[in-house]
Amino acid sequence: MDVPTPLDAPADCRSVSEVLSRVGDKWTMQVVVTLRDQPRRFNDIKRQVGGISQQMLTRTLKTLERDGMVTRTVCATTPPQVEYALTALGRSLSEPVRELAQWARAHLATIHDNRSQYDADR
């Protein structure tokens, strides 16, 4: 019988760190939240995710597709339309991302106050 590797094993930490750095990325989080309720086309996502460049959105969507969190569907229209949607894996990520965003909003003022106090003490 295989014994599970402890969560704090160095190899496991590296693997988890890689995934967390991807899903915790600023743009990834915003794209996942944008796609949470419905599939969207590229330009719609770009409008919803303020400040993202076309190149960064393309890169983020490709990475999410590679990781199996987003599907890309090409509609047979003229010109072809491409729609992006969360997969079951992507939807399972959307809830913790939403909760983290709620936590950040709830504590934003406190964090800003703490930063100001820290900077003033230096």
C-alpha positions in Angstrom: 0.0 0.0 0.0 1.3 3.5 -0.9 1.8 5.9 1.9 0.6 9.4 0.9 3.4 12.0 0.7 3.1 14.6 3.5 1.7 17.9 2.2 4.7 19.8 3.4 7.2 17.6 1.4 9.5 19.8 -0.8 8.3 18.1 -4.0 4.7 18.6 -3.1 5.2 22.2 -2.1 6.8 22.9 -5.5 3.9 21.4 -7.3 1.3 23.2 -5.3 3.3 26.4 -5.5 3.3 26.2 -9.3 -0.5 25.7 -9.5 -1.1 28.5 -6.9 1.1 30.9 -8.8 -1.0 30.3 -11.9 -4.5 30.4 -10.4 -3.5 33.3 -8.1 -2.2 35.4 -11.0 -4.0 38.7 -11.3 -5.3 38.1 -14.8 -6.3 34.5 -14.3 -8.4 35.4 -11.3 -10.2 38.1 -13.2 -10.8 36.0 -16.3 -12.2 33.2 -14.1 -14.6 35.6 -12.4 -15.6 37.0 -15.8 -16.4 33.6 -17.2 -18.1 32.4 -14.0 -21.7 33.1 -15.0 -21.6 32.5 -18.8 -19.4 31.8 -21.8 -18.0 35.0 -23.4 -16.3 36.0 -26.6 -12.7 37.4 -26.5 -13.6 41.1 -26.8 -16.3 40.8 -24.2 -13.8 39.3 -21.8 -11.3 42.1 -22.7 -14.0 44.7 -21.9 -14.8 43.1 -18.6 -11.2 42.7 -17.4 -10.1 46.3 -17.3 -6.5 47.0 -18.1 -5.6 43.7 -19.7 -3.8 43.8 -23.1 -4.9 41.7 -26.0 -1.6 39.8 -25.8 -1.9 39.1 -22.0 -5.6 38.0 -22.4 -4.5 35.6 -25.2 -1.7 34.2 -23.1 -4.0 33.9 -20.0 -6.8 32.1 -22.0 -4.3 29.7 -23.7 -2.8 28.8 -20.3 -6.3 28.3 -18.8 -7.2 26.1 -21.8 -4.0 24.1 -21.4 -4.7 23.6 -17.7 -8.2 22.3 -18.6 -10.0 25.2 -16.9 -11.4 26.9 -20.0 -12.8 25.6 -23.3 -12.4 27.4 -26.6 -15.3 26.9 -29.0 -15.1 28.1 -32.6 -18.6 28.8 -34.0 -19.1 28.1 -37.7 -20.1 31.7 -38.7 -18.6 34.2 -41.1 -16.4 35.5 -39.7 -15.8 32.7 -37.2 -16.7 33.6 -33.6 -14.7 32.1 -30.7 -16.3 31.6 -27.3 -14.6 30.8 -24.0 -16.3 29.0 -21.1 -15.2 27.5 -17.8 -14.9 23.8 -17.6 -16.0 21.9 -14.5 -12.5 22.4 -13.2 -12.6 26.1 -13.9 -16.0 26.4 -12.2 -14.6 24.6 -9.1 -11.9 27.3 -9.0 -14.4 30.2 -9.4 -15.9 29.8 -5.9 -12.6 30.0 -3.9 -11.6 32.9 -6.2 -14.8 34.7 -5.5 -14.4 34.1 -1.7 -10.9 35.4 -1.8 -12.0 38.5 -3.6 -14.7 39.1 -1.0 -12.1 38.7 1.7 -9.9 41.2 0.0 -12.7 43.8 -0.3 -13.7 43.3 3.3 -10.2 43.9 4.6 -8.9 46.4 2.1 -9.3 49.4 4.3 -7.5 47.7 7.2 -4.7 46.6 5.0 -4.2 50.1 3.7 -4.3 51.5 7.2 -1.7 48.9 8.3 0.6 49.8 5.4 0.3 53.5 6.2 1.1 52.9 9.8 4.1 50.6 8.9 5.5 53.2 6.5 5.0 56.0 9.0 7.0 54.0 11.6 10.0 53.5 9.3 
